[in-house]
Amino acid sequence: MVAGGAGEETGARPRLHTFDNAFVVMGEGDDGAVLTAGAELVAELCAFTQLGQMTRPLELSRHLHAEVIEHGVVGVDGASYNYYHWLMNGLARACLCADVAPPQAEILLPDIRAIPDGPGRIRAAVAEASMEAVLAHRPRRFLAPGIHRVQKLHVLWTRPTAPTDIAGLSTLYDLFDQVAARVATPKCAPHRRIYLSRRGAHDQRLPPAMQVELDTLLDRRGFEALDLFNMSFEDQVKAATEAEVILGPHGAALTNLVFSPRQTKVIELTSRIGEETAYRPWYYQLCDGRGQPYGALDVCHPAWLDDLAAAI
């Protein structure tokens, strides 16, 4: 188990970077890719972008929309249909950027009303409800697939080595605290022990026999299993605000920890995914930024269940 603490960069303020006469791409896998006025790809902003055909300069004229946007803000990335990426980048990163950009700047988004159903995808109703809760009064514009010219395109540029990383910004956690206060009413003291189930997911992370052992332990320890995919955004936020413990396999559902009280314990069941040589650190980084207790257990370790029993 690894305890989380306040990150070294927490407290930093968002920094704005503006591109003149730039282009922003919208299209599944390419959402949020930025091209300079010379049609050069800004690689630093292309986290999770698949770099499909629309990001190639030779395709510019074929996919370019005629309308020119005066002021735009973009935070969305190429995995925008995933709940984590939608909430953290499409909404929160863009929102923090908009708050330091000129007031006329519009937050540029893919059309969430057209999100097709499929494994690993956020439901359109959840995407829309979260957008209203996070962006609140801030102006936004839905963009059709293709390439859009923006006279002044604003982005957050947080660090030279990781310009899209917002986990060290205190304003990020202030934003989610405000969302939780608006959405989850009335409030009650944290008391729920929550397990974020991935039953029915395209990747359940745990083999069936291991899941049975885990379910038996959690039932004895008073945990309730929640299928967040089939819950409204409001119910997801409310569950997080009432949680004493949040436990779950690595996955987008853990993003809701940002709505939980700072004393809520977060336990991530993790492993190295595919050919990756390191664990994905996103939920540790969020807990670290919030000063929130965090622990990770590698489910490939033979003693992981015993370690979990000792921790809960």
C-alpha atoms as one frame of an Amber mdcrd trajectory, in Angstrom:
protein
   0.000   0.000   0.000   1.307   3.445  -0.926   0.062   6.501   0.955  -0.760
   9.563  -1.081   0.281  13.059  -0.078   0.322  16.579  -1.387   2.169  16.710
  -4.717   5.110  19.043  -5.137   3.378  21.009  -7.888  -0.049  21.223  -6.289
  -0.974  24.867  -5.939   0.397  25.872  -9.339  -1.846  28.089 -11.450  -2.955
  27.317 -15.008  -0.761  28.857 -17.701  -2.216  29.894 -21.024  -0.617  29.337
 -24.417  -2.190  30.860 -27.522  -1.760  29.809 -31.149  -2.587  32.355 -33.863
  -4.522  31.147 -36.917  -4.260  27.548 -35.832  -6.387  24.507 -36.578  -8.130
  22.079 -34.240  -9.206  18.613 -35.328 -12.425  16.897 -34.278 -12.994  13.252
 -35.117 -12.917  10.000 -33.174  -9.310   9.226 -32.288  -8.165  12.683 -33.404
 -10.255  14.916 -31.104  -8.316  17.928 -29.885  -5.267  17.571 -32.123  -3.795
  21.026 -32.821  -2.113  22.151 -36.029  -0.160  25.402 -36.289  -0.839  28.073
 -38.904   1.707  26.244 -41.068  -0.261  22.973 -40.658   2.396  21.424 -38.430
   1.124  19.038 -35.759   1.716  20.192 -32.151   2.849  16.798 -30.894   2.981
  17.822 -27.216  -0.817  18.222 -27.173  -1.548  14.893 -28.842  -1.836  12.607
 -25.811  -3.960   9.592 -26.780  -4.485  10.959 -30.278  -4.361   8.206 -32.880
  -2.924  10.632 -35.459  -5.313   9.585 -38.190  -5.627  10.985 -41.666  -7.038
  14.360 -40.633  -3.854  15.285 -38.747  -1.764  14.959 -41.914  -1.068  18.316
 -43.577  -1.945  16.978 -47.042  -5.476  16.300 -45.844  -6.042  19.854 -44.615
  -8.033  21.189 -47.558 -10.160  18.057 -47.815 -11.472  18.247 -44.233 -11.361
  22.008 -43.540 -14.617  23.726 -42.536 -15.272  27.142 -44.073 -16.295  28.941
 -40.872 -13.501  30.585 -38.881 -13.801  30.634 -35.075 -12.513  33.832 -33.455
 -11.537  32.612 -29.955 -11.496  28.953 -28.900 -10.312  26.842 -25.989  -9.508
  23.155 -26.396  -8.705  20.509 -23.781 -10.278  17.395 -25.235  -7.967  14.579
 -26.373  -8.154  11.624 -28.729  -9.767   9.345 -26.131 -12.644  11.747 -25.485
 -15.330   9.028 -25.447 -13.758   7.540 -22.307 -15.215   8.918 -19.034 -11.800
   9.755 -17.518 -10.625  11.614 -20.611 -13.944  13.393 -21.109 -14.137  14.607
 -17.505 -10.467  15.434 -16.946  -9.520  16.842 -20.347 -12.568  17.583 -22.465
 -14.213  19.390 -19.533 -11.851  20.177 -16.627  -8.697  21.056 -18.593 -10.721
  23.150 -21.030 -12.599  24.782 -18.157  -9.408  25.802 -16.339  -8.077  27.188
 -19.602 -11.282  29.138 -20.256 -11.064  30.724 -16.815  -7.757  32.394 -17.713
  -8.524  32.983 -21.413 -10.322  36.028 -22.844 -14.002  35.977 -21.833 -15.217
  35.587 -25.421 -13.334  32.298 -25.877 -15.600  29.304 -26.473 -14.814  25.794
 -25.201 -14.574  23.600 -28.301 -16.005  20.100 -27.979 -16.942  17.124 -30.142
 -20.696  16.731 -30.419 -21.470  14.579 -27.380 -25.047  14.173 -28.547 -23.746
  11.914 -31.306 -21.634   9.593 -29.136 -22.323   6.057 -30.411 -22.868   3.260
 -27.911 -20.035   0.800 -27.494 -17.594  -0.854 -25.078 -15.614   1.608 -22.986
 -17.639   4.612 -24.151 -19.301   7.169 -21.912 -23.074   7.288 -22.309 -24.338
  10.430 -24.025 -26.634  11.296 -21.093 -23.711  11.126 -18.643 -21.496  13.182
 -20.953 -24.139  15.871 -21.265 -24.967  16.000 -17.541 -21.279  16.189 -16.584
 -20.747  18.936 -19.151 -23.521  21.045 -17.652 -22.207  20.445 -14.112 -18.549
  21.222 -14.845 -18.776  23.962 -17.464 -21.767  25.670 -15.822 -22.149  29.117
 -17.431 -19.038  28.928 -19.619 -19.662  29.260 -23.377 -19.124  26.133 -25.442
 -19.447  25.088 -29.069 -19.943  21.629 -30.551 -17.796  21.011 -33.607 -18.558
  18.595 -36.409 -15.889  16.095 -37.452 -13.188  17.713 -39.514 -10.650  20.529
 -39.224 -11.599  23.954 -37.886  -9.588  27.163 -38.217  -9.360  29.271 -35.033
  -7.948  32.806 -35.078  -6.916  32.587 -31.408  -6.683  29.033 -30.073  -5.990
  28.818 -26.342  -4.632  25.764 -24.497  -3.187  25.044 -21.066   0.556  24.438
 -21.143   1.364  23.322 -17.621   4.923  21.958 -17.831   7.574  21.805 -20.575
   7.921  18.028 -20.245   4.205  17.269 -19.796   2.161  20.248 -21.018  -1.169
  18.421 -20.782  -0.702  17.285 -17.163  -3.154  19.078 -14.861  -2.899  16.840
 -11.783  -0.641  19.356 -10.042  -3.078  22.268 -10.336  -4.933  23.116  -7.127
  -7.611  24.807  -9.233  -8.508  21.399 -10.675  -9.579  20.096  -7.274 -11.322
  23.347  -6.398 -13.369  22.911  -9.569 -14.461  19.373  -8.695 -15.245  20.384
  -5.102 -17.587  23.019  -6.496 -19.252  20.464  -8.779 -19.749  18.032  -5.889
 -21.279  20.777  -3.741 -23.767  21.671  -6.484 -24.690  18.150  -7.560 -24.679
  16.052  -4.373 -27.307  17.509  -2.047 -28.222  17.041   0.720 -24.881  16.072
   2.188 -24.210  13.325   4.709 -21.097  12.022   6.447 -18.942   9.523   4.487
 -20.120   6.047   5.428 -20.312   3.903   2.299 -17.728   1.250   1.395 -17.898
   1.174  -2.382 -16.570  -1.350  -4.873 -16.548  -0.157  -8.486 -17.633  -3.215
 -10.418 -16.580  -3.813 -14.018 -19.115  -6.556 -14.692 -20.207  -6.283 -18.287
 -17.197  -4.137 -19.244 -15.171  -5.006 -22.332 -12.176  -5.643 -20.050 -13.119
  -6.841 -16.576  -9.475  -6.776 -15.401 -10.005  -9.783 -13.076 -10.529 -13.403
 -14.205 -13.803 -14.999 -12.998 -12.265 -17.180 -10.263 -10.380 -14.222  -8.810
 -13.526 -12.085  -8.946 -15.458 -14.699  -6.923 -12.793 -14.631  -4.193 -12.859
 -10.848  -4.157 -16.660 -10.694  -4.006 -16.673 -13.050  -1.014 -14.192 -10.872
   0.883 -16.001  -7.635   0.059 -19.364  -9.056   1.104 -17.905  -9.951   4.511
 -16.434  -6.446   4.879 -19.655  -4.578   4.103 -18.868  -3.292   0.610 -21.552
  -2.499  -1.945 -20.840  -3.104  -5.614 -21.785  -0.256  -7.957 -22.049  -0.427
 -11.732 -21.300   3.197 -12.501 -21.735   2.726 -16.235 -25.485   2.366 -15.724
 -25.789   5.187 -13.169 -26.581   8.819 -13.862 -23.808  11.373 -13.434 -25.619
  12.845 -10.431 -25.817   9.429  -8.705 -22.144   8.777  -9.392 -21.139  12.072
  -7.785 -23.427  11.484  -4.800 -21.968   8.003  -4.206 -18.440   9.421  -4.240
 -19.295  12.174  -1.759 -20.700   9.553   0.642 -17.796   7.112   0.335 -15.584
   6.129   3.226 -13.619   3.761   0.979 -13.495   3.558  -2.823 -12.080   0.311
  -4.173 -11.891  -0.815  -7.762  -9.847  -2.187 -10.641  -7.958   0.301 -12.769
 -10.512   1.988 -14.994 -12.415   5.176 -15.737 -14.886   4.682 -12.871 -12.108
   5.573 -10.404 -12.159   9.124 -11.819 -15.065   9.842  -9.470 -12.623   9.939
  -6.562 -12.279  13.654  -7.392 -15.761  14.178  -5.903 -15.049  12.287  -2.675
 -14.015  13.821   0.662 -10.265  14.218   1.066 -10.193  11.608   3.853 -11.801
   8.911   1.688  -9.426   5.975   1.213  -8.850   4.938  -2.410  -7.574   1.441
  -3.239  -6.762   0.610  -6.841  -6.483  -2.996  -8.022  -3.971  -2.741 -10.795
  -1.559  -4.594 -13.056   0.596  -3.806 -16.053  -1.656  -3.539 -19.083  -0.701
  -5.180 -22.361   2.954  -4.606 -23.202   3.329  -1.699 -20.783   6.275  -1.943
 -18.397   4.900   0.353 -15.678   1.617   0.860 -13.869  -0.657   3.610 -15.099
  -0.314   6.372 -12.473  -3.349   8.569 -13.115  -5.376   7.817  -9.996  -2.325
   7.948  -7.757  -1.557  11.374  -9.234  -5.073  12.604  -8.499  -4.948  11.353
  -4.897  -1.466  12.784  -4.493  -2.676  16.165  -5.730  -5.631  16.078  -3.315
  -3.597  14.845  -0.337  -5.859  11.796  -0.225  -5.030   8.299   1.125  -4.221
   5.956  -1.766  -3.061   2.389  -2.089  -2.408   0.106  -5.045  -2.357  -3.674
  -5.141  -0.995  -5.662  -8.072  -3.523  -8.448  -8.672  -0.779 -10.522 -10.308
   0.983 -10.800  -6.939   0.090 -14.073  -5.188  -0.643 -12.349  -1.859  -2.773
  -9.489  -3.204  -6.036 -10.713  -1.658  -4.443 -11.192   1.759  -2.957  -7.714
   1.534  -6.353  -6.321   0.600  -8.013  -8.067   3.545  -5.477  -6.448   5.858
  -6.078  -3.015   4.331  -9.882  -2.962   4.603
